Amino acid sequence: MPTPYPLKVQAIRTQGTTPRLYVYFPIPLAAAIGLEAGETVQWELLDRGELHLVRLQPPQPATKKRAPRLA
């Protein structure tokens, strides 16, 4: 069963500029996939309700054994 990580989109408003939206990546989720600070990622828009985060240079897996797929 997938583990949800709810979060809020935050707006940063600096005087004289347009607001920028930020989404913070939860530490437990980053640790689970080995995401590092400074790593380059990009979003893929699948439809209005779904985004995918794509790692441009994912690290090699630390183990060859894979976790079982959930149905």
N, C-alpha and C positions, 0 to 999 in steps of 0.2 A: 504494500500500500504506500503510495507516495506521501512524503511528509511535506505539508504546506509551510511556507514561510511568508506570511502576510507582511506587507510593509506599505508605507505611504510614499507617494511621489512628493518630493519637496521642491518648492520654488525658491530660487535665490534671486532677490531683487536688488540690483546695484543702481544707485541713482544715475540716470542718464543712459542706461542700457535697457534692452528688453530682458524680461525675466528668463532665467534658465531653469530647466527642470532637472532634478537629480533623483536617481534611484540608487540607494545604498544596498550593497550586496551583504546579506547576513554572514557573519563570521563562520557559523557552523556549516553553512552551505558551501562557502568558499573553501573551507578546510576539507570537506567531503570530496571536492573535485580537484583539489590542489591548485586553486586559483591564487596567483601571487600579485602583490601590489605592483603596479606599473605594467602589468600584462595588457596587451592590446586585444580588445574584443570588439565585436560589432553586433548590431541587432539585425535580425531578419524579420520583416513584417509578413506574417502569414495571412492574417485577416484582421479585422478590427478588434478581435478579442484575444489574439494570440501573437506573442512575440517569441522569437528564439534568440538566445544569446549564443553567438558563435565565437569560439576561441580560434584566433588566426594561426597560432602556433602552439597547439596543446603539447604538454610534455609527454614523453613516453611513459606508459604505465609502469609502476614500480613492481608489479607482479604479472605473471602470465595467466593466473587463474582469474576467471571472470565470475562476477556475481550472477546468480540465477535470475532469469527474466521473470518479471511479475506478469501475471495474466491480466 
